[in-house]
Amino acid sequence: MLGTGGRRGVVSWDGIELLAGSGYGRLMDVLVIGAGVSGLTTGICLAEAGLSVTIRTAAPPEQTTSVAAGAVWGLVRVGPPARVLEWGRAGLEALAKLAAEPGTGVRMASGREISRTPIEPHDWMDLLADLRPCEPSELPGGFTDGWHYTAPLATMPVYLGYLRDRFERAGGTLEITSVGSLAALAGQAPVVVNCSGAGAHDLVPDPTVVPVRGQVVIAANPGIEEFVIDRDPEPPWITYMFPHGDTILLGGTNDEGNWDQEPKRHIAERIVAGCAQIDARLRGAEILGHRVGLRPGRPEVRLESEPLDGGVLWHNYGHGGAGISLSWGCAAEIAAVICG
Ligand SMILES: Cc1cc2nc3c(=O)[nH]c(=O)nc-3n(C[C@H](O)[C@H](O)[C@H](O)COP(=O)(O)OP(=O)(O)OC[C@H]3O[C@@H](n4cnc5c(N)ncnc54)[C@H](O)[C@@H]3O)c2cc1C
């Protein structure tokens, strides 16, 4: 447990008091690696608890995987189920609160998961208050089943900007610098938190981390108000649309093992065509941009600590297709242990 004990500059960890200037230079209490949604949220929880936090990141928030997300609350492509459900529950609550605040980029949005064959709701959908089967009139042509619900939806460029501002308002510092090795960080801060997403594959190194490439298209919104997720396509394809006011995010791909971060024209064309089949208003939609993100795929989220040369190294990565949804739950768990 690490805490300032009410006095800045005095940190205790597992009973050891580390006074300002004692071995760590006391430049910071915590060094967080990564400025995607996991790193920023972890940084906020620790900085708002009174710790001095620096985030060190190879890329600024607006160039991370996180910015490519749709991004609706949902617990897909991630494990282990029991812990994910608890982190997800915390995330749902936190994001719903942010949806009630102006300027966060989060809102409560209604939408549908649909299929051409009978589908059951996911287990985690039990957490949603208004889940119900779709009315036939709510199903596009060719679709025969679906579920309608309301969940938090984040416009990621705005949400990441909000998170960065909130972190800096809490006294946090963000440095754009790549970290070559975790071992080299020993002695720089009593606590290091590794939120490097797919970068953990090389940084840890952790060969169980695999990129799950997601390409999306940003188009002018022709008036679509509800999000739609089509459950039918086989990987690497998935078809979905998430309206964000004047723009709409169209997806997408789930391409496991692919590290390529360049958008591909033929993929974008197929994405738009797939979405236009569901909603004809998207035919000929004005294309405004393309994004690619590498989901940090891993059999299970890695949320655990290990010793690092007299300090402690926390890992918080491997959130697969649910990092936005899990970020507050994971960050709160780490902050609770570190701060008591
Ligand atoms: C197309 C798409 C749609 C998605 N939709 C959803 C959704 O609807 N809902 C949902 O919950 N999730 C969704 N996800 C998943 C979600 O985006 C990810 O799980 C989440 O963004 C992971 O966040 P992260 O902060 O862990 O990693 P990242 O956002 O990848 O951030 C990693 C950070 O670590 C830094 N870093 C890496 N290596 C180093 C290093 N060596 N030195 C310094 N810094 C380093 C990077 O620069 C970056 O700042 C989607 C993902 C994609 C791609």
The ligand as an SDF file (V2000), in Angstrom:
LIG
                    3D

 53 58  0  0  0  0  0  0  0  0999 V2000
  -11.9350   -0.2440  -33.7800 C   0  0  0  0  0  0  0  0  0  0  0  0
  -12.0180   -0.4490  -32.2880 C   0  0  0  0  0  0  0  0  0  0  0  0
  -13.2380   -0.3760  -31.6600 C   0  0  0  0  0  0  0  0  0  0  0  0
  -13.3230   -0.5700  -30.2720 C   0  0  0  0  0  0  0  0  0  0  0  0
  -14.5430   -0.4240  -29.6680 N   0  0  0  0  0  0  0  0  0  0  0  0
  -14.6170   -0.4990  -28.3240 C   0  0  0  0  0  0  0  0  0  0  0  0
  -15.8550   -0.2620  -27.6660 C   0  0  0  0  0  0  0  0  0  0  0  0
  -16.8680    0.0130  -28.3110 O   0  0  0  0  0  0  0  0  0  0  0  0
  -15.8780   -0.3420  -26.2920 N   0  0  0  0  0  0  0  0  0  0  0  0
  -14.7640   -0.6400  -25.5670 C   0  0  0  0  0  0  0  0  0  0  0  0
  -14.8300   -0.7010  -24.3400 O   0  0  0  0  0  0  0  0  0  0  0  0
  -13.5630   -0.8650  -26.1810 N   0  0  0  0  0  0  0  0  0  0  0  0
  -13.4770   -0.8130  -27.5230 C   0  0  0  0  0  0  0  0  0  0  0  0
  -12.2850   -1.0510  -28.1550 N   0  0  0  0  0  0  0  0  0  0  0  0
  -11.1330   -1.5370  -27.3560 C   0  0  0  0  0  0  0  0  0  0  0  0
  -10.4170   -0.3920  -26.6880 C   0  0  0  0  0  0  0  0  0  0  0  0
  -10.2060    0.6480  -27.6030 O   0  0  0  0  0  0  0  0  0  0  0  0
   -9.0740   -0.8850  -26.1310 C   0  0  0  0  0  0  0  0  0  0  0  0
   -9.2780   -1.9900  -25.2810 O   0  0  0  0  0  0  0  0  0  0  0  0
   -8.4400    0.2420  -25.3320 C   0  0  0  0  0  0  0  0  0  0  0  0
   -8.3260    1.3890  -26.1250 O   0  0  0  0  0  0  0  0  0  0  0  0
   -7.0770   -0.1490  -24.7930 C   0  0  0  0  0  0  0  0  0  0  0  0
   -6.6070    0.9860  -24.1130 O   0  0  0  0  0  0  0  0  0  0  0  0
   -5.1490    1.0330  -23.4980 P   0  0  0  0  0  0  0  0  0  0  0  0
   -5.0160    2.3580  -22.8560 O   0  0  0  0  0  0  0  0  0  0  0  0
   -4.9420   -0.1810  -22.6800 O   0  0  0  0  0  0  0  0  0  0  0  0
   -4.1900    0.9050  -24.7680 O   0  0  0  0  0  0  0  0  0  0  0  0
   -3.8370    1.9920  -25.8980 P   0  0  0  0  0  0  0  0  0  0  0  0
   -4.9640    2.8940  -26.1860 O   0  0  0  0  0  0  0  0  0  0  0  0
   -3.2610    1.1960  -27.0250 O   0  0  0  0  0  0  0  0  0  0  0  0
   -2.6960    2.8480  -25.2270 O   0  0  0  0  0  0  0  0  0  0  0  0
   -1.4170    2.2940  -25.0010 C   0  0  0  0  0  0  0  0  0  0  0  0
   -0.4990    3.4230  -24.6180 C   0  0  0  0  0  0  0  0  0  0  0  0
    0.7810    2.8850  -24.2880 O   0  0  0  0  0  0  0  0  0  0  0  0
    1.7730    3.6040  -24.9700 C   0  0  0  0  0  0  0  0  0  0  0  0
    2.9360    2.7450  -25.1300 N   0  0  0  0  0  0  0  0  0  0  0  0
    3.0010    1.5080  -25.6570 C   0  0  0  0  0  0  0  0  0  0  0  0
    4.2660    1.0520  -25.6190 N   0  0  0  0  0  0  0  0  0  0  0  0
    4.9990    2.0340  -25.0350 C   0  0  0  0  0  0  0  0  0  0  0  0
    6.3800    2.1920  -24.7210 C   0  0  0  0  0  0  0  0  0  0  0  0
    7.2840    1.2300  -24.9850 N   0  0  0  0  0  0  0  0  0  0  0  0
    6.7930    3.3570  -24.1460 N   0  0  0  0  0  0  0  0  0  0  0  0
    5.9060    4.3350  -23.8590 C   0  0  0  0  0  0  0  0  0  0  0  0
    4.6060    4.2470  -24.1450 N   0  0  0  0  0  0  0  0  0  0  0  0
    4.1540    3.1080  -24.7210 C   0  0  0  0  0  0  0  0  0  0  0  0
    1.1210    4.0170  -26.2730 C   0  0  0  0  0  0  0  0  0  0  0  0
    1.8120    5.1000  -26.8770 O   0  0  0  0  0  0  0  0  0  0  0  0
   -0.2480    4.4310  -25.7290 C   0  0  0  0  0  0  0  0  0  0  0  0
   -0.1790    5.7210  -25.2080 O   0  0  0  0  0  0  0  0  0  0  0  0
  -12.1660   -0.8550  -29.5190 C   0  0  0  0  0  0  0  0  0  0  0  0
  -10.9310   -0.9080  -30.1760 C   0  0  0  0  0  0  0  0  0  0  0  0
  -10.8430   -0.7060  -31.5340 C   0  0  0  0  0  0  0  0  0  0  0  0
   -9.4980   -0.7400  -32.2020 C   0  0  0  0  0  0  0  0  0  0  0  0
  1  2  1  0
  2  3  1  0
  2 52  2  0
  3  4  2  0
  4  5  1  0
  4 50  1  0
  5  6  2  0
  6  7  1  0
  6 13  1  0
  7  8  2  0
  7  9  1  0
  9 10  1  0
 10 11  2  0
 10 12  1  0
 12 13  2  0
 13 14  1  0
 14 15  1  0
 14 50  1  0
 15 16  1  0
 16 17  1  0
 16 18  1  0
 18 19  1  0
 18 20  1  0
 20 21  1  0
 20 22  1  0
 22 23  1  0
 23 24  1  0
 24 25  2  0
 24 26  1  0
 24 27  1  0
 27 28  1  0
 28 29  2  0
 28 30  1  0
 28 31  1  0
 31 32  1  0
 32 33  1  0
 33 34  1  0
 33 48  1  0
 34 35  1  0
 35 36  1  0
 35 46  1  0
 36 37  1  0
 36 45  1  0
 37 38  2  0
 38 39  1  0
 39 40  1  0
 39 45  2  0
 40 41  1  0
 40 42  2  0
 42 43  1  0
 43 44  2  0
 44 45  1  0
 46 47  1  0
 46 48  1  0
 48 49  1  0
 50 51  2  0
 51 52  1  0
 52 53  1  0
M  END
$$$$
